[in-house]
C-alpha cells in the first residue's frame, strides 16, 4: 500500500471518493492512501451515506484533514473493517501524544465529549473499495456541535500528525497481511 501527504489544499466535496481519483490526480497506481487538508463541503447530491441524505445532514468544515483510501482487493465489509481500524489508530495516536485529551469512539466516528471530531464513510465502486475519513482542523461553522484538531486537541503540525497516522496505519495493514500469510491451514 502506498501513502502520500499532498501539500496542496484540496476542497473535499465527495467527488474525490471515486475510482482512480488518486491515480488520475497523483499518479499513484494500485492500493493507496492519501491525506490532504482544505475546506470540506459535501452537499446531499454527492453524499454517499444514505442515512445522512435521509436526515438532510450535509457535511461542512472550514478546514479538514481528509484521508482517502482506495483498495482494489477488498470487499465492502473488509473496507468497513479497515475504516474502523483507521479510526481506532487515530484515537490511539491522539491519546498517546495528547494524554489529557479524552477521545470517545462510536463506530466510525470520534468525539471529544459531545463534540464530533470526525466524519467517515466506506463504499464500493465498480473497480475498488474506498474510504473517506475526515478530521476537523477548524470546526467553526460546522453544521453540528464539532471538535477540532487545533483548538480542542492542540495539534499544531497537521502534516506531521497526518504523516504519522498514514505510517502507523500502513504498518498495521501490512502486519495484518503478513500475519495472514504465516499460518498453516488446518484440516
KANORUR-V656659 format. One line per field, one symbol per residue. burial: 1 if it has 24 or more other ideal C-beta (glycine too) atoms within 12 Angstrom, else 0. Layout:
# KANORUR-V656659
burial=???
This chain:
# KANORUR-V656659
burial=1011110001011101110011000100001111111111110001111001000000111111111111110100011101111111111011000000101010011111001111111111000111111111111001100111110110100100111111011101100000000000000
